[in-house]
Amino acid sequence: MTELPDRRLLLVHAHPDDESINNGATMARYAAEGAHVTLVTCTLGERGEVIPPGLRHLTGPALGAHRRGELAMAVRALGVGDARLLGGAGRYGDSGMMGIPDNDDPGCFWQADVDQAAGHLAEVILEVRPQVLVTYDDHGGYGHPDHIQAHRVAMRAVELADRRGHRIDKVYWNRVPRSVAEDAFARLQDDLPALPFDKSASVADVPGVVDDERITTAVDGAAFAAAKAAAMRAHATQIDVAEPYFALSNELAQPLFTTEYYELVRGTAEPGETDLFAGVGLGLGHGLGVGSGPGVGIGIGVEETS
């Protein structure tokens, strides 16, 4: 049995690149501080749109394999050594955007049995015994079916782990305060002529934007801005980075946030909270051993949960 660090953080994301965009600075900060950071990615993003013309031949499983490699490079840039694929590589397929025929594919994540998928995640929880879990809200941040399903699976896994002897102290949803987003886009309009992007996204395009009063926690990751940007660049099929901005395949510029914001939905938040572990009882880090699951993925630490 491997002794794990006192602080243990689990993040649940839908596709490779979501972790870097939403939580890259947070992950890099806690990893650098010695916390055990575990990332579980639910699909390989096989239906994502590809930005570089030279890689647009990649589709389906070939794109998924490539994005698995990008994920390995990204977590390396963040200093995270425990990155896993829910149920094993390819167990759950990318569902595509909401409202397209791909949503009906029986192998896609949107069609997965929530209890079964949550069971895979609960096994990770019981192994790593995190005190803190981060995922999306019930809208998935912006309505993508895989993000919504990742939320459902994560919240159900918290319940299943409770029943089996491990209670996660704090659960957070990814957020961006509306005032921060509005200020960042105002600066972006001034900077846009100097950027390689012709147009700007809008506040409405940013996942998880809510009124400021719903924000409970702000994690300052400014010291890890370079690590976050490097991780985002690793996802070259999906992200074009021009610090402090980036664009997805729509080529619309948006801010790259290095302070990352959260809404606590389980546990007690301290006023003005700046640490996801604030108020958490530490210890009991007796895991089954990082790397004990079947299969090791491309690059470092991209394991397959079973």
N, C-alpha and C positions, 0 to 999 in steps of 0.2 A: 504494500500500500504506500503510495507516494504522498509525502507531506506537501501540501500546496500552500502558497502564501496566504497571509491573514485576510487580505482583501481580494475578492473574486467577483468579477464582472462578466455577465453573459449578455451578448447582443444577438438578436434574431432579425435577420434581413431576408428579403425576397430574392434578390439577384446579386451577382458580383457587380460592384461599383456602388451599391446603396450604402454599404458600410463606410466607404471613404467619403462620400458626399455628406452623409448625415452625421457621422460620428468619428471621422478620421482624427481630428484633434483630440477628442476625448480618449479614444483608444490609445493613441500615441502617448498622451500624458500619463495615463494610468499604467501603461506598460513600462514606461521609463521610471515611474515611481516604485516599481516592483510588484504591482498588483498582477494577479493572474487574469488575463483577458481572454475570453473564449468567444469566438464568432461562429454562429451557425447560419449558413446560407441555404435557403430552401430550394432554389433551382439554379441552373447554370445560365439562365438567360438566353436560351437558344433562339428566341424569336425577337431579340433586340435588333434595332437598326444599326448598321455599321457605318462609322464616319469615314475612315480612310479609304479612298478608292481602291487602293491595292489590296484591301482585305475584304472587299464586298462580295467576293466569291464565297466567303464563309457563311454557311447557313445551317440550320438544324444542328445535328450532333457535332459537326465540325466546328461550328461557332461555339457551341457549349464547351468543347474541349479547349478551344483557344481562350475562352473567357475564364476557364478554370486556371489556366496558366497566368492570366492577368491577375486573378484574385491572389494567387500565391505571391506574385511580385508585390502587390499592394500591401498585403499583411506584413511582408518582410519590411517594407518601407516604414510601416507603423510600429515595428518592433514587436509584433504579435506573433506568437509561435503556436497558438492553438486555434486553428480554423478548420471547421468541419462542414460537411455537406449532409443535409438532413436525409436520413435513410439511405445514404450512399449516393455516389455520383449517378445522376440520371434517374434516380428513383421518382422524382417529381419534375415534370416538364414545365417549362415556361408557358403561361396561359395566354400571352399576348394581351393587348389592351382590351378594356372592357367593351363588350358588345360585338365582338367579331366571332366568326365560326370556330376559331381555335379554342375559345372558352369551353366548347363542348367536347374537346378531345378527352377521352376517359383517362389518359395518362398525364394530363396536366394538373398542376397543383390546385387550381380552382375546383377541380372535381375530386380531390383527395378526401378521404374520410378523415374528418378533423381529429377524432379520438385516436385513430391509428397514427397519424402524423404527430400528434401531441405526445403519443407514447414514445416515439423515437426521441423527441426533445426532452421528455421527462427523464429518460435514461442518461442524457448528458447532464441534466440538472443534478441527478443523484450522484453522478460521478464527480462532478466538479464542485458541487455544493456552493453555488454563487449566493452572495447576499443581495446582489442587485441585478435586475434584468431590465434591458432596454429594448423596446420595439416600437411599432407604429400604433396610431390610434385606430378606432374601429372603422374609419374610412380609409385606412391604409395611407394616410397622409394626402393622397390625391385621387383615390378611387381606382387604382390599378388592382385587378383581381388577386394577383399574387401578394400584393402588400396587405390587402384585406385578409387574405387567408393566413398570411404570416402572423398578423395580429391575433386571429382566432386561435391558431395553433399555439402561439406563445402563451396566451392567457389560459388556455385549457391545460397546457403543460404545467403551469404554475399550480393549478388545482390538483392535478394528478400527483405532482411531487409532494404537495402538502400531505396527501393521503398516505404517501409512502415514506414519510418521515423527514422531509426537508422543506422547511418553510422559507421562501425567499422574502427577505425583510422589506425590500423596496422595489416597486415596479414603476418604470418611467416610460412615457411616450415621447417620441421626438417632436419637437415644436420649434417654431420661430416666432418671436413676438412681432406683432404687426408694425409697431413703431420702428423696430430695428430694420425690418424688411423695407419699409417705406423710405427710411433714411438712406439705406444702402442703394436702392434703385435711383434715388435722386442723385447720388454721387455718380452712379453708373451713367446716367444721361450726360453728365459733364465729361466723363472719360471715354465715352463710346467712340468718338472720332479717331482716337488713337489705338483702338482695339482691332483685332483681326475679324471681328464680328460686325455685320452690317446693322443688325437690329437688336433690340433688347427684349427680354422676356418682361413679365410684369409680376407684381406681388401675387396675383392670383395664380401664377404658374409655380410658385414655390410650395412644396408640400408642407403641411403641418402649420401654416400660419394661423395664429389665433390672437385674440385680444390680449394685451399685455398682462392683465390681471390673472390669467390662467397659468402663466409661467411661474413655476416654483423654484427652478434651479438654472443657473447659468455657469457653465464650466469654461473657464478661461483657458483656451488652448493656443494663445498667440505664440508662445515659445515653440510650438510644434506646427506652425504654419507650413514650414518647408516639408515636414514629413507628410502632412495632409495633402499638399499639392503633389508631392512625388507619388503618393498612393493613387491619387486621382489620375495622374498621367499614366500610371501603369495600366489603367483601364482604357487603353488607346482606342479600342473599337467603339467606345461609348462616350468619351469625354474629351473635349478640347480645352486645355487649360491656358489661360493668359492671366496670371495672378495680378490682382486679387479677384479675378473673374473667371468664369468658365462657361462653356456651352455644351449642350447635348446634341443629338443628331438634328434637332430643329434649327441649330445654328443661332439661337437666341441667347444673348449674353445674360448672365445672372451672377449675383455676388457669391464669392467663395467665403463662407463664414468660418472664422477661427474661434470665436466664442460660440459654443453650441448650447442650445437651450432645451429644457425638458419640462414636462408636466408630471408631477408625482401622482400616481393613481392608486398606489398601495404603500402604506407606511405613513410616517409623519415627517413633514418637511420643516426644517428650521427656517426662521425668517431670513430672507436674503441668502438662501442656500447656494453655495458655490462648489460643493463636493457631493458627488452621488452617494458616497459612503457616510455622510454626516449622520450621526446618531445610531449607526449600525454596530451591533455587537460583533467583534472580530474573533477569529479562531475557528476551531473545528474544521480545519482544512484537510481532512483525510479523504483524498480522492482515490479512485481505483487505479489511477495512473494515466497521465497524459500520454496518448499514443497507444493505449491498450485496445482500442477498437479495431475492427477489421479494415484493412486497406489504408494505404497512405497515398494521398493525392499528389498531383504534379507540384513541384516546388516544395517549400517548407510548410509543414503543419496543416495542409488541407486534407483532413481526414474524412472518413465516411462514417457517419453515425449509423447504427444498426437498430 
